[in-house]
Structure formats: C-alpha cells, structure tokens
Amino acid sequence: MKPTLHIIRAGILGLAVTGQLAAGAADWAQFRGPNGSGIAATDAAPPITWSAKENLQWRLALPGPGSSSPIVVGDRVFLTCYTGYGAGPGGGLDQLQRHLLAVDRRTGKLLWDQAIAATLPEDTYSGYLTEHGYASSTPVSDGERIYVFFGKSGALAFDWNGRQLWQVNLGQMSSNRRWGSGASPILDQDKLIVNAADESRSVRALDKLTGKELWKAEANSLELCFGTPIVAAGPAGRHDLVLAVPGELWGLNPDTGKLRWFAETGIDGNVSPTVVTADGVIFSTGGFPRMGTVAVRAGGKGDVSTTNLVWTSQTASYVPSPVVSAGRVFVVSDQGFASCLDARTGESLYKERLPGASGGGMGGKPFYASPVLAQDRLYAVSRRNGVFVIGTGAGFKLLAQNQLAGDNSDFNGTPAIVGRQLFLRSNAALYCLEAKANGGAGESR
C-alpha cells in the first residue's frame, strides 16, 4: 500500500525524545495502564471474588453513561461520561455534554465534575453509535494534569483542581460508519498524542502544556482506525509510535509523525483493538469481516510485511484488545470466547466459551471491554454477565464469575488495577473493589 507510505510522510517535525509518563509507576494513568499493556504492577493483588456484599469498598452513582475506562493517579480516580442526549429520555444534540469526573480513591466521594458542551454538528445517536455512546475515550494523566479527547469537541487539558487549561479542535469529520470516536489519548514526554482518525483522518501530537500542534500525520487510510496508539521499543533502542489501521500496522517516528515502517496484515475493515508489544514484537488483532491476529517484529524501514512477520492466526477479537504475558497471548473475543496463543508461534493453546457470556447490544456482542491482568489472573469484563476471572496457566481455568446485583446497565469500560483495588465502571456507577480479609461494602452518592 505505497500511497499510505507517501501520504503519511507529510508529518510535521516535532520535539523531544520518547520517554515514560511522569505519573507514579504504580498508577494506572492511561487506557489499559502502563503503555496500554493491560498488565498491573507486579505487587498488585485485587480480589478474585466480589459481590454487592463482598469486597466492595464503595460505589459512586454516575451522572451519565460511558464506555471509557477509569484511570488512577495517586489518591484520585478520573473518569468520563456524557449527559443531555442519547443518555435517557428528552434532550436534543444541542444538550449533549461530556464530563470529566475526579473521585477520591479512598472514599468514592466526587471531588469535581467538569462538563463540556458538545461542539456541533455531532453524529446522531443512532445505529452502532448507540453501542458505546459519546464518552468512549479514556483520560490520560502525567500526575499534574488530566487530558481528555472528546471527539468533535477536541482535546482538552485540566489541572488537578478541574480548571480547564486549553481546548484544541481536531476536526469535524465522520467516518462512513458514523460511529464516533473510540481511541484514547496517550502521553509521550512533552507530547499528547491523539488518534483523530474519525474527526480528520489524522494522528496529532500536541504540546501537553499549551495544546499547540507539534505534528500532524494525515492519510485517508486512517478511516475506520479506532485503536489507541502505543510506544514500542525496537532494535538499537529506537522507539516507534505504533497503531493498527485497516490492512496494515504502522510504525511512526513519535517525534515527527513520519512513517518509518509498515506491514500488511490482512486485518481489514474497521480495526478497533489497541495493539500491544512484548519482547520487541507487536501483536495486533481485530478486523471485520476479515478478522485475524498477527505478530510483527518492531523496527525496520519501509515495507516490512515479509521480513518482520512472525506469525498469523485466525483467532481474533473484534473490539477487546489482547494481553501478552509470560509467552502467551490472551484474547477474549466479543463472541464470548477466551483464547490463548503461544506468543512465539501463534499456536492455539486453548479456546473456550465463557459460561453465560451471551447477548449484549445490537450486535449481540457480550464483550466490549478489554481484559487486564494482575498476578496470574486475567479479568475479563462482560457487558451484562459479570466479570470473568481466568487463570493464566497453560490450560483454561475459570476462577470466578462476579456480578454486582442491582446494576443492570452495560459494563463497557476496561477496569483499572492499582494495589489491592480494582476499579470498574458501568453505565450507571463506578465501583472500587478491594481485596481485604474482612470484606466490607460502602456506598457513595
């Protein structure tokens, strides 16, 4: 796909060297935690079982729904949702608002709620947009500021007290599906990087302090790319900004936005899952109707479709992103299957249907959230049938299936794990589940 390579080389020169988030190492400061891996710190030990009466530390009723994930930085939890339109009876598009919430991690008390009126025109609440709504992008934080991406309303920065610092429009376009945004922003040293494919067929890097554009990489082939980019280490210490687009994997220079390499994947149509990296290899899944999973070595120059390909597999997930750990690739598909592949060869180690994982939305997809890992346990959040806790050994082992009685709304957000706590959001509430000897439960409103 040579036109792709040519078009995206129009990126503007940026600044800085790739680095890590300034937030604490134990924090869960972006979508799927450290570098989007979905893997908690080694000392994290969230509960295996819970209910409305067991291991529930607190519950906070939310002002509106959302499919975004909570993040945890220090003693605070941040989360987005939306109100006014598409979230209940009454209200037109001119009433749509997106919210950034700050919550006390210890008590579940709402510290502040910043509401941002939607920039119009917006996509109407119809078709598959109703599957996830208008708050699907997870915040990211550097420990001093919180950044959000609100689609056609742009990228915004807030200080620790909720004061808005800047807002930058990133485009008003829509994809041919009119599904709205799905990607979340990430931080790379002084840069906020946003996949604005739906809004402007571009990936942008903004100065995190001012919102000033540092570079813009444009390509028509970004349409239907809904995943969040990651920063992946390649040979000789080089770092690439990697994301999956229909039919290809791209490795960009994170300082300039210029394309360094691409690999054809055969994963076509719309691509929603975020890629992950381990041991110098990029793992990507997704696509529709032609689905699959590929493993490609990071690094190189130009077309590396043949030279860097490690393996391909027909095992795939349409929406949830994979987890790679201890030489295994874990995939929980939207069809309700838990699968495990050998990370070196792509060989299938198992594929098991999760009991009761059925139904969920217009497409009948029981999973939208991505699995996350703590210790030797995988936590897979289904939309309407609770959270499945799965062992990560060589064979399939279901450890628990946990449901929270009284909440019949969809659970679309990927959980955050810090220490002994797991933070879980539904369309109705935010929950803090904590492993402790005497159980306990609480309620915040």
C-alpha positions in Angstrom: 0.0 0.0 0.0 2.5 2.6 -1.2 0.1 5.5 -1.2 -0.2 5.1 2.5 3.5 5.4 3.0 3.7 8.5 0.8 0.8 10.4 2.3 1.7 10.0 5.9 5.3 11.3 5.3 3.7 14.7 5.3 4.1 14.8 9.2 5.5 18.0 10.7 8.7 18.0 12.7 8.1 17.6 16.5 10.2 17.8 19.6 11.6 15.6 22.5 12.7 12.1 23.0 10.5 9.2 23.8 10.0 8.6 27.5 7.7 7.5 30.2 4.8 9.0 32.0 5.6 11.3 34.9 2.8 9.7 36.9 3.9 7.1 39.5 5.0 3.7 38.4 2.1 2.0 40.4 -0.5 4.3 38.9 -2.9 3.3 36.1 -2.6 6.6 34.3 -4.0 5.8 30.8 -6.1 3.4 28.9 -5.2 -0.2 29.8 -2.5 1.0 32.2 1.3 1.2 31.6 1.8 1.6 27.8 -1.6 0.2 27.1 -0.4 -3.3 28.1 -3.3 -4.2 30.3 -0.9 -5.5 32.9 -0.9 -4.3 36.5 2.2 -3.8 38.7 3.8 -7.0 40.0 2.6 -6.3 43.5 -1.0 -5.6 42.6 -3.4 -8.1 44.2 -7.0 -7.2 43.5 -9.8 -9.5 44.7 -10.7 -12.7 42.9 -14.3 -12.7 44.0 -16.7 -9.9 44.9 -20.4 -9.0 45.0 -22.6 -6.2 46.3 -21.8 -7.5 49.8 -18.2 -8.9 49.4 -15.0 -6.8 48.8 -17.0 -3.8 47.6 -15.2 -0.7 49.1 -17.5 1.9 47.6 -19.9 2.7 44.8 -20.4 6.1 43.1 -23.5 6.7 41.0 -22.5 8.4 37.8 -24.3 11.4 36.2 -24.4 9.6 32.8 -23.2 6.6 30.9 -19.9 6.0 29.0 -17.7 3.3 27.6 -14.4 4.9 28.7 -12.2 3.4 31.4 -11.2 4.8 34.8 -7.6 5.9 35.4 -5.9 6.1 38.8 -3.3 8.6 39.7 -2.2 8.9 43.3 -5.3 9.3 45.5 -7.6 10.1 42.7 -9.7 8.3 40.1 -10.6 10.1 36.8 -13.4 9.1 34.5 -15.6 10.5 31.7 -19.3 10.2 30.9 -21.9 12.1 29.0 -25.4 13.6 29.6 -28.2 15.5 27.9 -28.6 13.5 24.8 -28.5 9.8 23.9 -28.4 9.0 27.6 -32.1 8.9 28.5 -35.4 10.5 27.7 -35.6 14.0 26.3 -32.9 16.4 25.1 -31.5 17.1 21.6 -28.0 17.2 20.3 -27.7 20.8 21.5 -28.0 19.5 25.0 -25.1 17.0 24.8 -22.4 17.4 27.4 -19.3 15.4 28.2 -18.0 15.2 31.7 -14.6 14.7 33.4 -15.0 13.5 36.9 -12.4 13.4 39.7 -13.1 10.9 42.5 -11.4 10.4 45.9 -9.8 7.0 45.6 -10.3 6.2 49.3 -13.9 7.2 49.9 -15.5 7.3 46.5 -16.5 10.9 47.0 -17.0 13.0 43.9 -14.4 15.8 44.1 -15.4 17.7 41.0 -17.3 17.4 37.7 -16.3 19.4 34.7 -19.0 19.4 32.0 -18.1 20.4 28.4 -20.8 21.3 25.9 -20.5 19.4 22.7 -19.2 21.2 19.6 -21.8 20.7 16.9 -22.6 19.2 14.5 -22.2 15.7 16.1 -23.1 12.3 14.9 -26.7 11.4 15.9 -27.4 8.8 18.5 -28.4 6.0 16.1 -27.1 2.8 14.6 -24.0 1.3 16.2 -23.1 4.6 17.9 -25.7 3.5 20.5 -23.4 0.6 21.4 -20.9 2.9 23.1 -22.2 6.5 23.1 -20.3 9.8 23.3 -17.7 9.1 26.1 -15.6 6.2 24.8 -12.2 7.8 25.2 -10.2 7.2 28.4 -8.4 10.1 30.0 -4.6 10.2 30.5 -2.6 12.0 33.2 1.0 13.0 33.8 0.4 13.4 37.5 -0.1 17.1 37.3 -2.8 17.5 34.5 -5.5 15.4 33.1 -6.1 15.2 29.3 -9.2 14.0 27.5 -10.3 13.5 23.9 -13.9 14.4 23.2 -14.1 13.7 19.5 -15.5 16.6 17.5 -15.2 18.7 20.7 -11.5 18.2 20.6 -8.7 17.5 23.0 -8.7 19.3 26.4 -6.4 19.7 29.4 -7.4 20.2 33.0 -5.4 20.9 36.1 -5.6 18.9 39.3 -8.5 21.1 40.6 -10.5 20.7 37.4 -9.7 24.1 35.9 -9.7 23.9 32.1 -6.2 24.8 30.7 -6.8 24.5 26.9 -9.1 23.0 24.3 -8.0 22.2 20.7 -10.3 21.2 17.8 -9.0 18.2 15.9 -11.6 18.1 13.2 -15.3 17.7 12.5 -15.4 14.9 10.0 -17.1 11.5 10.5 -16.2 8.1 9.1 -18.5 6.4 6.7 -19.9 4.3 9.6 -20.7 7.4 11.7 -19.7 5.6 14.9 -17.9 8.4 16.6 -14.5 8.1 18.3 -13.1 5.1 20.0 -9.4 5.9 20.6 -7.8 7.3 23.7 -5.0 9.9 24.0 -1.5 8.9 25.3 1.4 10.9 26.6 5.0 10.7 25.3 7.2 13.0 27.4 6.0 16.6 26.4 3.5 15.4 23.8 -0.1 14.5 23.9 -0.7 12.1 21.0 -4.3 11.6 19.7 -5.7 9.3 17.0 -8.2 11.7 15.4 -8.9 9.3 12.5 -12.6 9.7 12.7 -12.5 13.5 13.0 -9.8 14.4 10.5 -8.1 11.2 9.2 -5.0 12.2 11.2 -2.9 11.4 14.1 -1.8 14.5 16.0 0.9 15.4 18.5 0.2 18.4 20.8 2.3 20.2 23.3 0.9 19.0 26.5 1.3 22.4 28.3 -0.2 24.6 25.6 -2.1 22.4 23.1 0.0 23.7 20.3 0.2 21.3 17.4 3.7 19.8 17.0 3.0 17.5 14.1 0.1 16.1 12.1 0.2 12.8 10.1 -2.6 12.5 7.6 -3.8 9.6 5.5 -7.2 8.6 4.1 -6.5 5.0 5.1 -6.8 6.1 8.8 -10.6 5.9 8.3 -12.1 3.1 10.5 -9.0 3.1 12.7 -10.4 3.2 16.2 -7.5 1.9 18.3 -5.2 3.8 20.7 -1.5 4.1 19.7 1.3 2.7 21.8 5.0 3.4 22.0 7.0 0.3 21.2 10.7 -0.4 21.7 12.6 -1.6 18.6 16.2 -2.6 17.7 19.1 -0.4 18.9 16.9 1.4 21.5 14.7 3.1 18.9 11.1 3.7 19.8 8.2 3.7 17.4 4.6 5.0 17.7 2.6 2.0 16.6 -1.1 1.7 15.6 -3.2 -0.7 13.5 -5.1 0.7 10.5 -7.3 -1.3 8.1 -4.9 -3.8 6.4 -1.7 -2.5 8.0 0.4 -1.9 11.0 2.3 1.4 11.1 5.4 2.4 12.9 5.8 6.2 13.1 8.6 8.4 14.4 7.0 9.7 17.6 9.0 13.0 17.3 7.9 13.8 13.8 4.9 11.7 12.9 6.7 10.4 9.8 6.1 6.8 8.8 9.2 4.6 9.4 7.7 1.2 8.5 4.5 -0.6 7.7 3.4 -4.2 7.5 0.4 -5.5 5.6 -1.7 -7.6 8.0 -4.8 -8.8 6.1 -6.9 -7.5 9.0 -9.3 -5.4 7.1 -12.5 -3.4 7.5 -12.7 -1.4 10.8 -10.0 -2.1 13.3 -10.9 -1.3 17.0 -8.5 -3.1 19.3 -5.3 -1.5 20.6 -2.0 -3.2 19.7 0.3 -4.5 22.4 4.0 -5.1 22.5 6.3 -7.6 24.2 9.9 -8.6 23.7 10.2 -6.4 20.5 7.1 -7.9 18.8 3.9 -6.1 18.1 0.6 -8.1 18.4 -2.5 -6.9 16.6 -6.0 -8.3 16.4 -9.3 -7.2 15.0 -10.9 -6.5 11.6 -14.3 -7.2 10.1 -15.3 -9.2 8.2 -11.8 -10.4 7.6 -10.5 -10.9 11.1 -7.3 -12.2 12.5 -4.3 -11.8 14.8 -0.7 -11.1 13.7 2.7 -10.8 15.3 5.2 -8.5 13.7 8.7 -7.6 14.9 9.0 -3.9 15.6 11.5 -1.7 13.8 12.9 -1.6 10.2 12.3 0.8 7.3 9.6 0.9 4.6 7.7 -2.2 3.8 8.5 -4.9 6.4 5.4 -7.1 5.6 7.6 -10.1 4.8 10.8 -9.5 6.7 9.2 -8.8 10.1 6.2 -11.1 10.1 6.4 -13.7 12.9 3.0 -15.4 12.6 -0.6 -15.1 11.8 -3.7 -16.7 13.4 -7.4 -16.8 12.7 -8.1 -16.4 16.4 -9.3 -12.8 16.8 -11.3 -10.3 18.7 -13.4 -7.5 17.1 -13.4 -5.0 19.9 -11.4 -6.1 23.1 -7.6 -5.7 23.0 -5.3 -8.6 23.8 -2.9 -9.1 26.7 0.5 -10.6 26.3 2.3 -12.1 29.3 4.8 -14.9 30.0 5.0 -16.0 26.4 1.2 -16.2 25.9 -1.3 -14.0 24.0 -4.7 -13.9 25.7 -7.7 -12.9 23.6 -11.2 -12.5 24.9 -13.4 -12.1 21.9 -16.7 -10.2 21.6 -18.3 -13.5 20.7 -17.7 -14.8 24.2 -14.6 -17.0 23.8 -11.4 -16.9 25.9 -8.4 -17.9 23.8 -4.7 -18.4 24.4 -2.0 -18.4 21.8 1.7 -19.2 22.0 3.4 -15.7 21.6 6.4 -17.2 19.8 4.5 -19.4 17.2 0.8 -18.3 17.2 -0.1 -21.9 18.1 -3.5 -22.2 19.7 -3.3 -23.4 23.3 -7.0 -23.3 24.0 -10.3 -21.7 23.0 -13.2 -21.9 25.5 -16.6 -20.3 25.5 -17.2 -18.4 28.7 -20.3 -19.7 30.5 -23.2 -17.4 30.3 -21.3 -14.9 28.1 -24.1 -14.1 25.6 -26.2 -11.2 24.5 -25.2 -7.5 24.7 -26.4 -4.8 22.4 -27.5 -4.6 18.8 -24.7 -6.9 17.5 -25.2 -9.4 20.3 -21.6 -8.9 21.4 -21.1 -9.8 25.1 -17.7 -8.2 25.4 -16.6 -4.6 24.7 -14.1 -4.1 27.5 -10.6 -5.4 27.2 -9.1 -7.9 29.6 -6.5 -6.9 32.1 -4.0 -9.0 34.1 -2.9 -9.0 37.7 -0.7 -11.6 39.3 -1.6 -14.8 37.4 -5.2 -13.8 36.8 -7.0 -12.3 33.8 -10.0 -10.1 34.5 -12.5 -10.1 31.6 -15.5 -7.7 31.9 -18.6 -8.8 30.0 -21.3 -6.3 29.2 -24.2 -7.9 31.1 -22.9 -11.2 32.7 -20.3 -10.0 35.2 -16.5 -10.2 35.3 -14.8 -13.5 34.5 -11.6 -14.2 36.4 -9.4 -16.6 34.4 -6.1 -18.3 35.4 -3.2 -17.7 33.1 -1.7 -21.2 33.2 -1.2 -23.5 30.2 -4.8 -24.7 30.3 -8.1 -22.8 30.6 -9.2 -22.4 34.2 -12.2 -20.2 35.2 -11.6 -19.0 38.8 -14.7 -16.9 39.3 -17.6 -15.1 37.7 -18.6 -12.0 39.7 -21.7 -9.9 39.3 -22.9 -6.8 41.1 -26.6 -7.3 41.9 -28.8 -4.2 41.3 -26.8 -2.8 38.3 -28.5 -3.9 35.1 -26.7 -1.4 32.9 -23.9 -2.3 30.4 -20.4 -2.6 31.6 -18.3 -1.4 28.6 -15.2 0.1 30.3 -11.9 -1.7 30.8 -11.1 -1.9 34.6 -8.1 -0.2 36.3 -6.0 -2.1 38.8 -3.8 -0.5 41.5 -2.6 -2.3 44.6 -5.3 -4.3 46.1 -8.0 -2.4 44.3 -9.9 -2.9 41.0 -11.9 0.0 39.6 -14.8 -1.0 37.5 -17.3 1.2 35.7 -20.8 0.6 34.2 -23.2 3.0 32.5 -24.7 3.6 36.0 -21.8 3.6 38.5 -18.1 3.5 39.4 -17.1 0.7 41.7 -14.0 0.2 43.9 -13.4 -3.5 44.7 -10.7 -4.2 47.2 -9.2 -7.4 48.5 -9.2 -7.5 52.3 -9.6 -10.1 54.9 -12.9 -8.8 56.4 -14.7 -7.9 53.2 -16.7 -4.7 53.5 -19.0 -2.6 51.4 -19.9 1.0 51.1 -21.9 3.5 49.0 -21.2 7.0 47.8 -23.7 9.2 46.0 
